[in-house]
Amino acid sequence: MSYKLKQTDSFKKTAKKFFRKHRNLINKFETVTSQLNINPFDSSLKTHKLKGNLNGKYACSLTYEYRIILTIEIIDKEIYLIDIGTHDEVY
């Protein structure tokens, strides 16, 4: 059973700006979100729990430089995309 991906309003706004600057990453984003939909803990995504002020959230890699911040609700099989950007921007 697959997960449902949902985007927060803040993610939509940030992603719109992000992809205006990084059009070359749109296909990679589609690949990553497809994999998140199937298995958010696939090793290729490097999904890991966050600590500190992002405690309870996860991050996965878009590329070596860029990350996606998300929450995963296992019970409802939902993934909420929260933020996207460089390591320093999202943490």
Buried (B, 14 or more C-beta within 10 A) or exposed (E): EEBEBEBBEEBEEBBEEBBEEBEEBEEBBEEBBEBBBEEBEEEEBEBEEBEEEBEEBBBBBBEEEBBBBBBBEEEEEEBBBBBBBEEEEBB
